Amino acid sequence: MSHAPATIEVAVEDVAFGGNGVARHEGKAVFIPFVIDGEKVTARIVHQKKRFAEAALEDVIIASPHRVEPPCPYFQTCGGCSYQHIAYGRQLEIKSRQVEQTLRRVGKLAHVPMQAIIPSPDIYHYRNRIRVHIEEGRVGFYARDAHELIDIESCAIASPEVNEALRAFRSRAVFDGDYTLSENAGGRFFEQTNDTVAREMLAVVERLVKRDQSLLVDAYCGSGLFARHLAGMFENVVGIEENVHAVDQARRTALPHEKYFAGDVEMHLPEVLATADCGRTTLILDPPAIGITPRVGDLIMASMPAEVIYVSCNPATLARDLGQLCRAYQLISVTPLDMFPQTAEIEVVAHLRA
């Protein structure tokens, strides 16, 4: 059995979800960060696995025409961004391709009705909040693939207001720990971090919703982002969310025909769908990155709401869940949104109908 040398010269064939370039050496896949498909590079093997290897980029021999100079001095050290070396148009192409490939490979979907990816109007300075860490006087983000804190004075993808908050925060004496810096006071629950693309996502979902539906069920609803935006289109709206702080916020501003349940989706979804006219019900799923449980998938297919709109921040778990749901539903469209430019993250809206 031959062993890969410490340094290899390879051609980059693709960029995988997560941001690493994919090359091949001696019949084995090699994953290399900070490269672009079409490039020829030298890389140093850092981890040798049974079926693949991980390598660090050493030199770009033939550069892609899409390679650009990263504006951030912390890029490749800080673990936040993966794509600052790639022109934005190419980032969008890569992300869209990753979604389609993942749905085909993981979800075993023969046909993926991809829609054009929706870009972010702001490709830097778009984040309305960041989470920083403090250790022994250092303030910043952890390094890529290492528990090493990188001291950060300013974040290129954070908004000017957030960077101003970071500067003020750095000047104070604060205990070690994790802290959220935000444009707004915010609540103790998840909210979207790119305001302009969040609005685009709401518009996408609104366009997809059938116009003759009576009930909207917003599962994993947070503080009611989709429920509130779409409430005028439905006779009744139900939100389900396990974070009690988010539910309290949703209830404070709820209209008379909105109702919010605090608790697990597996627990509340059966009782909501049991009394619903599922032929006139729209179900929105916006789960965390781990996706929905098989039990939730079974509940959906047993009740068969007329349409399901699945909002995902993880194409791999979306693909797994669509693989289950598409046994009963037709996949109508898949729309990626670039909620997080310069990073490997992708937001996706999938539309299914019974």
Secondary structure in CASP SS format (residue, H / E / C, confidence):
PFRMAT SS
TARGET T0000
AUTHOR 0000-0000-0000
METHOD secondary structure of the structure
MODEL  1
M C 1.00
S C 1.00
H C 1.00
A C 1.00
P C 1.00
A C 1.00
T E 1.00
I E 1.00
E E 1.00
V E 1.00
A E 1.00
V E 1.00
E E 1.00
D E 1.00
V E 1.00
A C 1.00
F C 1.00
G C 1.00
G C 1.00
N C 1.00
G E 1.00
V E 1.00
A E 1.00
R E 1.00
H E 1.00
E C 1.00
G C 1.00
K E 1.00
A E 1.00
V E 1.00
F E 1.00
I E 1.00
P C 1.00
F C 1.00
V C 1.00
I C 1.00
D C 1.00
G C 1.00
E C 1.00
K E 1.00
V E 1.00
T E 1.00
A E 1.00
R E 1.00
I E 1.00
V E 1.00
H E 1.00
Q E 1.00
K C 1.00
K C 1.00
R C 1.00
F E 1.00
A E 1.00
E E 1.00
A E 1.00
A E 1.00
L E 1.00
E E 1.00
D E 1.00
V E 1.00
I E 1.00
I E 1.00
A C 1.00
S C 1.00
P C 1.00
H C 1.00
R E 1.00
V C 1.00
E C 1.00
P C 1.00
P C 1.00
C C 1.00
P C 1.00
Y C 1.00
F C 1.00
Q C 1.00
T C 1.00
C E 1.00
G C 1.00
G C 1.00
C C 1.00
S C 1.00
Y C 1.00
Q C 1.00
H C 1.00
I E 1.00
A C 1.00
Y H 1.00
G H 1.00
R H 1.00
Q H 1.00
L H 1.00
E H 1.00
I H 1.00
K H 1.00
S H 1.00
R H 1.00
Q H 1.00
V H 1.00
E H 1.00
Q H 1.00
T H 1.00
L H 1.00
R H 1.00
R H 1.00
V C 1.00
G C 1.00
K C 1.00
L C 1.00
A C 1.00
H C 1.00
V C 1.00
P C 1.00
M E 1.00
Q C 1.00
A C 1.00
I C 1.00
I E 1.00
P C 1.00
S C 1.00
P C 1.00
D C 1.00
I C 1.00
Y C 1.00
H C 1.00
Y C 1.00
R E 1.00
N C 1.00
R E 1.00
I E 1.00
R E 1.00
V E 1.00
H E 1.00
I E 1.00
E E 1.00
E C 1.00
G C 1.00
R E 1.00
V E 1.00
G E 1.00
F E 1.00
Y E 1.00
A E 1.00
R C 1.00
D C 1.00
A C 1.00
H C 1.00
E C 1.00
L E 1.00
I E 1.00
D E 1.00
I C 1.00
E C 1.00
S C 1.00
C C 1.00
A C 1.00
I C 1.00
A E 1.00
S C 1.00
P H 1.00
E H 1.00
V H 1.00
N H 1.00
E H 1.00
A H 1.00
L H 1.00
R H 1.00
A H 1.00
F H 1.00
R H 1.00
S C 1.00
R C 1.00
A C 1.00
V C 1.00
F C 1.00
D C 1.00
G E 1.00
D E 1.00
Y E 1.00
T E 1.00
L E 1.00
S E 1.00
E C 1.00
N C 1.00
A C 1.00
G C 1.00
G C 1.00
R C 1.00
F C 1.00
F C 1.00
E C 1.00
Q C 1.00
T C 1.00
N C 1.00
D H 1.00
T H 1.00
V H 1.00
A H 1.00
R H 1.00
E H 1.00
M H 1.00
L H 1.00
A H 1.00
V H 1.00
V H 1.00
E H 1.00
R H 1.00
L H 1.00
V C 1.00
K C 1.00
R C 1.00
D C 1.00
Q C 1.00
S C 1.00
L E 1.00
L E 1.00
V E 1.00
D E 1.00
A E 1.00
Y C 1.00
C C 1.00
G C 1.00
S C 1.00
G C 1.00
L H 1.00
F H 1.00
A H 1.00
R H 1.00
H H 1.00
L H 1.00
A H 1.00
G H 1.00
M H 1.00
F C 1.00
E C 1.00
N E 1.00
V E 1.00
V E 1.00
G E 1.00
I E 1.00
E E 1.00
E C 1.00
N C 1.00
V H 1.00
H H 1.00
A H 1.00
V H 1.00
D H 1.00
Q H 1.00
A H 1.00
R H 1.00
R H 1.00
T C 1.00
A C 1.00
L C 1.00
P C 1.00
H C 1.00
E E 1.00
K E 1.00
Y E 1.00
F E 1.00
A E 1.00
G C 1.00
D C 1.00
V H 1.00
E H 1.00
M H 1.00
H H 1.00
L H 1.00
P H 1.00
E H 1.00
V H 1.00
L H 1.00
A H 1.00
T C 1.00
A C 1.00
D C 1.00
C H 1.00
G H 1.00
R H 1.00
T E 1.00
T E 1.00
L E 1.00
I E 1.00
L E 1.00
D C 1.00
P C 1.00
P C 1.00
A C 1.00
I C 1.00
G C 1.00
I C 1.00
T C 1.00
P H 1.00
R H 1.00
V H 1.00
G H 1.00
D H 1.00
L H 1.00
I H 1.00
M H 1.00
A H 1.00
S H 1.00
M C 1.00
P C 1.00
A C 1.00
E E 1.00
V E 1.00
I E 1.00
Y E 1.00
V E 1.00
S E 1.00
C C 1.00
N C 1.00
P H 1.00
A H 1.00
T H 1.00
L H 1.00
A H 1.00
R H 1.00
D H 1.00
L H 1.00
G H 1.00
Q H 1.00
L H 1.00
C C 1.00
R C 1.00
A C 1.00
Y C 1.00
Q E 1.00
L E 1.00
I E 1.00
S E 1.00
V E 1.00
T E 1.00
P E 1.00
L E 1.00
D C 1.00
M C 1.00
F C 1.00
P C 1.00
Q C 1.00
T C 1.00
A C 1.00
E C 1.00
I C 1.00
E E 1.00
V E 1.00
V E 1.00
A E 1.00
H E 1.00
L E 1.00
R E 1.00
A C 1.00
END
